[in-house]
């Protein structure tokens, strides 16, 4: 489960911008002037009790004057294991301050908070998200004052703040030499091309709970990213004073306060939350991993004045020479992100089975190969995904493959710029890992210098709901074989992992005949464990004897059969023909749009078998990109082909029992 960031802006009810506008209060008329009753201590106690009840940790962005007047409250926050950050000193909007005033404000606030808790403060949030484009100088000051991350941007359209075209997830917003400041924006979800707020505050109080719930669930499960959620202590205090103010201000400040604690409890029960610091350690590790540039492309060189300067940054991981104005943020997905769900494919192409996130866990569990999944997003919210696996081969060196054991892979991106950034980052990651080669299988040509092989194609059959139309589209000879199989008394049964024993026995025998090592049984076990009901075994029996079997997997609107086998001694019964017809008919009946037979070499026997069903070619561009070649790749490829032909002949003459034992140990390193 993805850990989202929970944050609290520790301030009094009268610090809220809507309260101050409604009552025409100013920042100085707070604790110092004593105009309003202080209620932050009781509100914080209630909030900490709620967090403890649900075992959640949060980052508390504390005002300096709160730390000065209620140091015990701030110490209690830290003592209970929460992170303490800085919210400025007196809740003055940054855009109302000059740079020297802002520096004095954050320096005093940071000192007050650190004096109270005895710990370093590294996170900052501006009051009212008040760092806009014109206040970029504030980031340099934050760096110089010792802050490591900021959470002052809200990528929405709002009457007082917001940057609706800004990045939505953690990214590097400012750099000065080796020092960098990371930005963690407040949570949003894309709906009809616009950012909608799901990150808490007044939107959470005023809107139905289901909107926030569905939004966070979508970001976690579909976009595989964390959400920054925020609230204020006064938002769970229904007994706070209610001075006279215009109705519109009172509505925005008080509505939902009585129900807020209950809604928060429901939120904590459904999602996992942690401190901003802990979430950023997962998503923005401080080991030099690249992050996106600031939203407006501004960086500051070491030693320069704190004035925004547009410069061309030095090349780094995840960046390519610019082909457009879009800025692309590339992230390596962690295990929690991969576990959350299936990454979205590019809308221009149907989703390929190879892009299902389940393969990361399947291949890791079966063979121990670690995943290397990259996700990207540009400043307009367009995204991309590039799945890959690191395969460390004995003697031959490591290869990064997208995707091994499958008929597809490569980047699935919404723009060419995102595709280039993903490929660049993949090669950089492969080089960092010491890999020798990057293999990419793509349904379209890629912007790389390497020339792909194109002799293999995927064979795909468009489906219709009318089984009669499908049957009529099959070659006449193939229709005769299907009818022959039906008359021969073959029976078809469909099931799950409980039928893997029968499948593996037939599969092992067929692989032995072909001279090819078989996958491990645990590989198929892992498929059924992670794909669940989207995976099924179909068996053909004569009497009680299994004579043919296949595995079908569902992804998007496509049913794919990656593995199908039948026993040679029962070939006259045509079990393969009946199996394929039944699985195609079932896919049509269940409303799937495509049936994928898998890859074949053009004009081979398997190619002609698939063509007779009416299947159409879809290209596979197979790229082998050298990263650290040890010798001439052409010579090695030729030698490898010759060795492969010899290996096939040797494998066929080994006893079946031996190949079943040795096959999985070899197959795990064969990425094709």
HELIX and SHEET records of a PDB file:
HELIX    1   1 UNK A   13  UNK A   15  5                                   3    
HELIX    2   2 UNK A   17  UNK A   23  1                                   7    
HELIX    3   3 UNK A   40  UNK A   54  1                                  15    
HELIX    4   4 UNK A   64  UNK A   69  1                                   6    
HELIX    5   5 UNK A   71  UNK A   79  1                                   9    
HELIX    6   6 UNK A   94  UNK A   96  5                                   3    
HELIX    7   7 UNK A   99  UNK A  117  1                                  19    
HELIX    8   8 UNK A  127  UNK A  129  5                                   3    
HELIX    9   9 UNK A  133  UNK A  135  5                                   3    
HELIX   10  10 UNK A  137  UNK A  144  1                                   8    
HELIX   11  11 UNK A  202  UNK A  206  1                                   5    
HELIX   12  12 UNK A  209  UNK A  218  1                                  10    
HELIX   13  13 UNK A  219  UNK A  223  3                                   5    
HELIX   14  14 UNK A  233  UNK A  236  5                                   4    
HELIX   15  15 UNK A  247  UNK A  254  1                                   8    
HELIX   16  16 UNK A  257  UNK A  270  1                                  14    
HELIX   17  17 UNK A  276  UNK A  283  1                                   8    
HELIX   18  18 UNK A  335  UNK A  340  1                                   6    
HELIX   19  19 UNK A  353  UNK A  355  5                                   3    
HELIX   20  20 UNK A  358  UNK A  367  1                                  10    
HELIX   21  21 UNK A  416  UNK A  432  1                                  17    
HELIX   22  22 UNK A  467  UNK A  472  1                                   6    
HELIX   23  23 UNK A  476  UNK A  487  1                                  12    
HELIX   24  24 UNK A  497  UNK A  499  5                                   3    
HELIX   25  25 UNK A  500  UNK A  514  1                                  15    
HELIX   26  26 UNK A  521  UNK A  531  1                                  11    
HELIX   27  27 UNK A  532  UNK A  534  5                                   3    
HELIX   28  28 UNK A  568  UNK A  573  5                                   6    
HELIX   29  29 UNK A  575  UNK A  589  1                                  15    
HELIX   30  30 UNK A  605  UNK A  611  1                                   7    
HELIX   31  31 UNK A  633  UNK A  652  1                                  20    
HELIX   32  32 UNK A  656  UNK A  667  1                                  12    
SHEET    1   A 4 UNK A  83  UNK A  86  0                                        
SHEET    2   A 4 UNK A  59  UNK A  62  1                                        
SHEET    3   A 4 UNK A   3  UNK A  10  1                                        
SHEET    4   A 4 UNK A 228  UNK A 232  1                                        
SHEET    1   B 4 UNK A  83  UNK A  86  0                                        
SHEET    2   B 4 UNK A  59  UNK A  62  1                                        
SHEET    3   B 4 UNK A   3  UNK A  10  1                                        
SHEET    4   B 4 UNK A 272  UNK A 274  1                                        
SHEET    1   C 4 UNK A 123  UNK A 124  0                                        
SHEET    2   C 4 UNK A 149  UNK A 150  1                                        
SHEET    3   C 4 UNK A 179  UNK A 183  1                                        
SHEET    4   C 4 UNK A 171  UNK A 176 -1                                        
SHEET    1   D 2 UNK A 188  UNK A 191  0                                        
SHEET    2   D 2 UNK A 194  UNK A 197 -1                                        
SHEET    1   E 4 UNK A 328  UNK A 332  0                                        
SHEET    2   E 4 UNK A 374  UNK A 378 -1                                        
SHEET    3   E 4 UNK A 383  UNK A 386 -1                                        
SHEET    4   E 4 UNK A 411  UNK A 413 -1                                        
SHEET    1   F 4 UNK A 389  UNK A 393  0                                        
SHEET    2   F 4 UNK A 397  UNK A 402 -1                                        
SHEET    3   F 4 UNK A 437  UNK A 442  1                                        
SHEET    4   F 4 UNK A 621  UNK A 626 -1                                        
SHEET    1   G 7 UNK A 491  UNK A 495  0                                        
SHEET    2   G 7 UNK A 535  UNK A 542 -1                                        
SHEET    3   G 7 UNK A 545  UNK A 555 -1                                        
SHEET    4   G 7 UNK A 558  UNK A 566 -1                                        
SHEET    5   G 7 UNK A 594  UNK A 601  1                                        
SHEET    6   G 7 UNK A 456  UNK A 462 -1                                        
SHEET    7   G 7 UNK A 616  UNK A 619 -1                                        
END                                                                             
